[in-house]
Amino acid sequence: MQRRGHLLELINSPADIKKLPMRELNQLAQEIREKIVSVVSSNGGHLSSNLGVVELSIALHRVFNSPQDKIVWDVGHQCYAHKMLTGRYGKFSSLRRQNGLAGFPKRSESLHDPFNTGHASTSVSAALGLLAAEKLRGADAHVIAVIGDGALSGGLAYEALAHAGHLALPLIVILNDNKMSISASVSGLSKYLSRLSMKGKYQVFRRNFDAIAKRIPFIGEGFFDIVLRLKRAVKAVFYTDNFFVDLGFEYVGPIKGHSISALTGVFEDVRKLNRPVVIHVITRKGKGYSYAEEAPASYHGVGSFSVDGGIEQKTAGKIKTFTEAFSSALLAAAMRDKKVIALTAAMQSGTGLSAFRQTFPGRFFDVGIAEEHAVTFAAGLAAGGQKPVAAVYSTFIQRAVDQIIHDAALQKLRVILALDRAGLVGDDGETHQGLFDIPLFRSAPNTAILAPASESETRLFLDWALNREPDCEHGPVIIRYPKALCPEETGAFSEPVVKGRGVWVLRENAKVCMAFTGSLYQQVLDAAAVLKKRGINADIYNLRFLKPVDEEYLCGIMNNYELVVFIEEGIKEGGFGEYAASLACRNRCKSAAAVLAVESFFLENEQALGTREELLAVTGLDGSGIAKSVEAVLHCDGSH
């Protein structure tokens, strides 16, 4: 059969998918895969997950009527095909670029995105709320939650499933089972789904039985009651331990997730049901791109790469990222102390813990997408005399505020939280910014927050946290660092840790002092160079501790300058700078105090996309932006 050229260019809305003959949908799937690989290889993005749901996306839009019917994607990073099928193909090359398409669903971007998603395990809750709203206003729309087996490891998903079963609304939950989270799934749920997948004999029986039943002439309602009872009886034999059925869902599956005809047939049947249903779909991450199929975890989130050659293997370089610096420091600490334990929430590779797992498999724990559990589990380890280090992205630790306060800080337990991707994070948009950890946890008693400026400080801070003296007040220690390369070392970064104090990077008795959180060292250095050319000398102070603070020492600094500018890579409201300015006011310090931070509102999509360097420029925290702000404060006639 001759292939029609470029079907994807004909798709301007889901209605166009319904016009294509079934025989051409596989060609459409191939074109979508080629486009995803082409754009992601250039822009970076989430590859494996998107390649795995192409047929699923086509089948959903073939059967359901978006935007009247609503599809909620969980986590949302697998929505690329969905975006192309809902009128955004023409802009797809701008994916994850400034002023381009977001890498996640965005309500402001399209009516076909009914709910913003970026953190895992939210889809069932959101979809159930959308469905309840539809019913309350008398509408008759379908609502579908597409959730991966990895996201289903999060506790929020279980809470939502239990509530959905109780409400008995006709929610459609599609369980995309690819045996993977970001790395391989580690929860008991993964083993359970594998058992369900092996019970394919029931599905064979059901399909054959349905085919026979459809050929039997109609002989009354009683016959169909018998058919229904027989199917349920056989199903009970195969699914005696079906979790979803026990919660009140109809269960359908497992279904081949790369067969458009099989998926559309099931979806056509399910849309007629008037009760909650789970459709168990088996897919393969990375489908259609050999490199991603062979190593799906490596192609989960990628930068640019060669389509023909795949991702280039990194060679060890002299300059480490902060993640690599943390990884090395933790591994060295674990070699010295057998009580050091590492754990993460489904982010083993992203947080740099792969080497630790290989070296100390018995002292490594991946808890799945369950940050709340990770923190309280770590608190239990600490209560048992161990030294747990939990590595979590800053944006995801927001989910565990209660656990940090109630389970770790309140009990003064030695839990160490390594917050990767703290501050501004490139490419993934506003849902992945690490801007809130400072104000969230500065208010928590018994909690220390440190911000390293280099590889040396990362190692020093981790060792300090692990080996505090017995008379030192314990409690959780948060070490926050950016997704960035470590800067060149300076002697100040190797100075011993003094609780509550920072170190001087540059001190020449200038009239201006720039005090910064560690991740902004290079930007502050650049700003000092710009200011010097304009006749303004500035001393540079690396804060190190954002909590606790030696207030007498800090007040001493604020009594020695005309102006102290606090520069932090975090949200301004409730941040360190506001605290320091308040301290200066309360103690009537001689210096004027100014605060440079990210303004206290969510970054919109056009602000939040781009590289970290671009985001620093947008928020005025690059070298030129800092210099400009300092000059503006100095020239505002003494009103700071």
N, C-alpha and C positions, 0 to 999 in steps of 0.2 A: 504494500500500500504506500503511495507516495505521501511524503510528509508535507503538510502545509507550512509555509514559512512564518515564523515569529507570531505565534498565537498570543503570547503575553502582551504584545503591543495592542491587541484588540480588546484587552480587558480593562475597562474603565470603571466597572462596578461589579459586584457579585452577580447582578442580573445577566451580565455577559457570559458568565461561566455556565449558566443554565442553558444558554443557547448552543453551546458546543456539543457535538455528538460525543457519546461516551468514549468512542474509539480514539478521540483526539486528546483526552484528558491526560494520558500518560506523556504525550508530547509536551503538554503544558507543564507538567511536573518537571520534565527534563529541562525546559527553558528556565523555569524558576530556579532550579538548582544551579544552573550555569550562571545566572545573574547573581545569586547569593555568593557563590564562590568568587566571582569577578570583583564584586564590590567589597566584600570583606577582605579579600587579598590586598586591596588598595587602602581601605579605610580602617581596617581592623574591626573587630566585633565578635559576636558569638556565632560560631560556625556549626559545630557538631549538632547542637540542639535544633537549629533551624533546618538543617538538611534532613533531620529525622522526622519532621512533621509536615512535609510538603503535601503528600497525598491526603493527610488528615485535614489540612487547611482547605484544600480543594473540595473535599467531600463535605465539609461543614458548610461552605458557602454554596455548594451545589444544592444542598437540601434545605438549609435554613435561610431565612430572609433578613439578613443584617441590613440596616441597623435596627429594624423593628425587633427582630430576635437579637439577643445580646450575647456576645461571646467574651468571656473573661479569661485571659491567659495568665497562667501561673508558672514561672515567676514573671513571665513577660518577655524574656530575652529570646523566646522562640517565635516571635510574631512577625518575622521578616516576610514570609510568604503571605501571611494575612495582610500585611501592609500593601504588598504589590497587587493583591486581588481586590483591594478596596479603594482603588483609584490613586494609589501613590507610587505607581511604577515609574512615572516620569521624573519623580524626585528621589528615587531610590539611591541614585549615585551620591546623593548628599548625606547619606546615612552617617550619623554620629559626627558630622562636621558642624562648625559654627553656622547657625541659621539654617541647618538642614533637618532631616528627619531624625527623631529620637530613636534610640535603640530599643526602646520599650514602648508599650501602649501609652498614648497620650490623648486624653479627652479633648484638649484644646487643638489637637492635630486633625482629628477626624471623628465624625459621628459614629463610625464603626468601632471606635475604642470607648466602650461605655464606662471603663474604670481604669485609672492609672495603676499599674503594678510594676514593682521593681524589687521588692523584698518578697521572699518565698512564703508560701502557705496561706496566702490571703484570699485566693480565688473563690473558694467555696463559701466563705463568709460573705464576700462582696456579692457573689452571684445570688445567694439566698436573699440578701437584702434587696437587690434589684428585682428579684422575682416577687417578693412580698409587696414591694412598692407597686409593681404592675398589677397584682391582684387587687390591691387596695383601691386603685383607680379604675378598676373594671376592665383592664386591657387583657388581651389573650396572647401575649408574646411568649416565646420560649426563651429561657435563659440557660446558657451552657457554661460550665466551668471546666477549663482544660488544665489539669494539674498533673505534673510529673510524679513518678514514684519517689524522686528525691524530695520534692516539696511536700509530699504527703508524710514525710518523717517529722514535720513540724507540728507541734502541739495544737496550734490554732486550727489546723485542718481537721483534727479529730473533734475539737469542740464544735466546729461548724457542721460536720457530718452528723454528730449526735443531735444537734438542734434541727437539722434538715429532716432527719428521720422522724423526729417528733412532730414537726409541722406538717409533714406529708404533702408538701407542695411539689408539683411536678418538676423539680430541679433535675437537670441533666448534668451529670458529672462524668467527664471523659478522663479516665486514668491512663495517661500516656506512660506506659511501662517500657523503659529502655534499659533497665537494670543499672541505671546510672543516675547519680545526682550530678555533681560537678566532677567528682571522682566517683569510683564505684560505690554504689549504695551500700551502707553498712548496717542499717537497722534490721530488726526482726521482721519488719514489714516486707523487706526485700525477699527474705526466705519464704514468707507467707504467699507473696504474689507468685513466686516461682512454683509453689505447690498448686495454686489456682491455674497457672499456665499449663501445667502438665495434665490438667483434667480436660484436655481437648476432646476426649471421647464423648463427653456430654454434648459438646457443640456439634460433633458429627451426627450424633443421634438426633439432635434437635432439628438440624437442617434437613436431614433425610425424612424425618417424621413430618415436618411442615410441608415438604414437597409432596408427600403421599396424601396428606390430609387435604391439600388444595385440589387434588384431582378427584376426590370423592364427592359425588353429587350431594347437594344440600338435603339433609334429612331431619332438620329441626334443631332447635336451640339445645335440646338435651344432648345431642351428639357433641356439640362444641364444649359443653360443660364437662363431658367425659374426657375430651381431648385435653382440656386445660388441666383437669385433675391428674391425668396421666403424666403430662409433662412436668407438673410440679412434683409428683411422686418420684419420677426418675431424677429430677434435679436434686431432690433431697438426698438421694443416694450418693450423688457425686459431690454435693456441696454441703455436707453435714456441718462444716465449721466455717461457713461463709460469714465473715465479719460484717460485710455490707448488708447482707440480707438480715442479719440479726439487728442491725440498726434501723431497718425499715425500708431499705432500698431494694428495688428490683436489680438483679445483677445480670449483665450480658457480657459474655466474653469467655476466653480471650479471642479477640478479633485481629486478623492480620492487618497491621497498620500501614502497609504499603500497597494494599489492594484497594483502589478507589471504588471498584464495583462492590466489594464486600462492605466497605465502610458506608457507602451511600445506601445500600440495602438495609443495613442495621439502623442507620439514622432515620430512614423513612419509616421504619417500624416504630422506633422509639418516640418519634415526635407525636405519635398518636396516643401514647400512654398518658395517663392522668395521675401519675404517681412518681416519686423520686426514683431515679435509675442511675446506676453506675455502669458505664461502658468501659470495659477493660481492653485497651488497645496495645498491641505489642509492636514497637517500632525499634529501629536501629539508629543510634546516634551516628551522625556523619554520613548517612546513607548517600551513596552516589559519588563520593569523593574519596578515593582509596586511602589517602593519608589520614583523613579524619575517621574513616571506618576502622583503621588499624590502631589508631591512638586517639580515641574520642576525647579523653580528658585533656590531652595536649592541645586540641583544637576547640576547647570550650570557649575561652576568651583569648583572642589572638590579636597581635599587631599585624602590620602588613607582611605579606609573604609572597613567594613565587608560586603561582598556580601549578606550574609544571614540577617544581622541585620541593614544594612544601615549605614548612618552617625550617629555617637554618638552625642547626644545633649551636647553642651558645658555647663559646670557648671561654675559659676562665680568664677574666680580665683583672687589671689592677684596681679598677674602680667598682666598688660594690654598690648595689642598691641598699636602701635601709632594710628591706626585707631580708636580703642576703646577709647583711651585718647582724641582724637579730638571729637568723638561723645559725650562723657560725658561733655567736656568743652563747646561745642556748646549748648547742651541742657540746661546746667546751665546758660549760658549767655542769652538764649532765655527766660528763666523763669524770669530773672531780667529786661529784656528790650524787649518790644513788637515790637520794630522796627527790631529785628534780624530775618532775612529771610534765609532759607536754600534752595539751589537748586542743582541739579545734572543732568547729561546727561546719563540717563538710567543705572545708577550705584548706586541706592539707597542702596542696601545691601552692596556692595563692599566698599562704602565710609563711611559706618557706620551711615547712615541717617534714618534707619528704625524707630528707637525710636523717632527721631524728628518728623517724619511724623505722627506717632501714637499720639504723644502728641500735636502737633500743625499742624493739617492737613491743615488749612487755610493759614499757613505761609510756606508751603513746595511746591516746584515745581520740577517736573521731566519733562524736556523738550524733552526727547527722545535722540536719538543718534545725537546730534546737538550741539557740543561744541562751535561753533562760535555763535550760537544763545544764548546759555547759558550765555556767557560773556557779550554780548551786552544787553541782557535782564536784567542781573544783573546791568549793567551800567545805564539802564533806571530806575531800582528800586532805585539805589543810587541817581540819579538825582531827584527822587521824594521824597527824604528824608528818605528812608529806609536804613537798614544796611545788604546788601546781602552777604551771604557766599556761594560761589560755590565750591563744592567738586568734583574734577576731578582727574583722574589718570594723573601723570606727562606725560606719553607717549602720552595721548590723548590731552593734552593742547597745544601740538604742532600745532594743527589744528586752534587754535584761536589766533595766534600771532598778526595778524592785529587788531583783536577786542580788545586785551589787550592794544596795543599801541594807536590805533586811537580812540577807543570808551571809554576807561577807563583812561589811563595815560594822554593823551593829555588834557582831560577835568578835570583832578585831582579829579576823582570820587572815593569815598570810597568803592571800590569793594574788597572783600577779597577772595582770591583763596587758597583753601586748597588742595595742591598737594600731593595726596596719591601715594604710590609706587614710590617715588622719589629715584633716584640712581639705584643700581643694583637690578633687579627683577628676582627671580628664576623661572625656569620651562617653561616659555612661549616663550623663545627665543629672538632674537634681536629686533623683532618688538615691544616688550613691555618693553624695558629698559627705565628708567626715567633719562637719562643722559644728556639731552640737555636743561633743563629749566634754569639752571644758566647762561650759555652764551647767551641763547635766550633773557632773560629778564634783564640781568644786564645792557645792553645798553639802556634800555627804561627809559627816564627821569620820574620823579615823581613816581617811583616804588620802593617799599621796598621788600626785600627778606630776610626771616628769616629761620633758620634751627634749630629746637628744638632738644635737646639731650635726653629729658625725658618727662614723663607725666606732671610734674610740668611746664616745659618750654612750652610745647604745650598749656597748659591752660593760662600761663602768656602771651604768644605771641598773642593768639587769643583775650584775653581781651585788650591788648595794641592796637591791630589793630581796635577793635570795639570802643574803648573809647579814642582815641587820643585827645589831647587837641585842642580846636578851633584854636589856633595859630600854631599848628603843620601843616606842609605842607602835604596836603592830596594827594590821588592817590591810585592806587591799592596796596594791600599788599599780597605778596605770602608767604605762610607758607608751606615749603616742608618737608616731613617726609617719612621714609622708610616703607616697608612692613616687619615689624620686631616687636619683643617684646620690650617694654620699659625697659631700664636698671634700676638697683637699683639707687635710688635717692642719691644725695649728696647735701650738703648745698649750693654749688655754684648755683645749678639749681633753687633755690628758690629766688635768689637775684633779686631785682627789675630790670625792663628793662630800660636800658639807651640807647637812640637812637644812633646807630652807633658803640656801644661797645659790647664786649663780657664779659666773666667772667673767672676767674682763677680757674681751677679745682685743680691744683697742682703748687705751686710756692715756690721753694727752692733756687732761685738764681743759677740755673744750667747754663751751657754754651750753652745748646741746648734748644730750645722751639719748641714744636709740637703744631701748631695751626690747629684746625680741624673743619669741618662742623659737626653739631650735630649728625647725624646718625652714625658717626664713633667713637663715644665716647668709646665704649667697646674695639674696635680694637686698638685705641690709648693707652688705659689703658694697654692692653695686651703687646703692643710694648714697653711701658715704663718699664714694669716688665722685659722683655727680655733684654733690654738695660742695666738696672741696674745690672743684673747678669754679664754683660760684662764690668762693670765699667764705664758706661756712664749714667750720671744723666740727666733727661730731665724734664723741666717744661711743663705743659699742659694748653693750652688756648682754651677755647670754643668760637669760633668766634661769634656765635649767628647771627649777622647781616652780610649778604653778600652784602647788599646794603640797605640804605646808609652806609658809613663807616666814622667814626671819624678818618680821616687820620692822624691828629697830634698825636692822641693816639696810632694808629697802628705804626706810625713811631717811637714813643717812645719805643715801644716793640722791634722794629727791630734795635734799637741802643743799646740795653742792652744784646745782645747775640752774640756769635760767629756764630751761625747758627739758623735760624728760618725755620722750615719745614712746609709748608702749605699742609694740607691733606684734600682732598675733594672727596666726592662720586658723581662725575660728570665727564663730558668730560673735558680734560685738556685745549684744545684750546679755548680761550675766557672765561675761568672760573675764579674763584676768585683767585686762586693761581697765575696765570699769571698776573692778575691785581696787586696783592700785590708785586710780584717780580718787576714789572715795577715801582710801587710806590717807592720801596726801591732804585731802580736805579736812578730815577729822583731826589730823595731827598738825594742821596749819604749816605744812612743809613750804619751804621758800620757793621751790621750783613750780612752774606751771606744768600741768600734766595734760598730755593729749593722747588719744587712743586711735590707732589705725587697725581696723579689723574688717571682716566682711559685714556689711550692713545687715541689720536684723530683719531680713525677709528672705523667703525662699528664692533661690536663683531660678529665673524662668529658663525655659528650654534653650533659647538662643544664648543666654548667658552661661549656662551650665555645660554646653557642648564645646568640644575642642580640647586641646592639650592642657596639661597643668599650667604651662607657661602662658598660654592664652588666657586661662581663667585668672591667673595672678594679675595679668594686665587689665582684664575687664574689671576686677575688684580693686584696682589701685594698689596692689601689693607686690608689684614688680619693682625693680630698682628705680626706674624713672617715676613711677607712681608714688613711691614712698618719698623720694626726694621732693617732688612737687608738693606733696602734702606738708612736709616739714617746712618748706619755704613759706607756704601759705599761712601756717600757724605763726611763724616768726614775724610775718609782715602784717598781722591783723591787729596792729596797734595795741598789743598787750592783752587783747581779749581772746583767751584760749578756750 
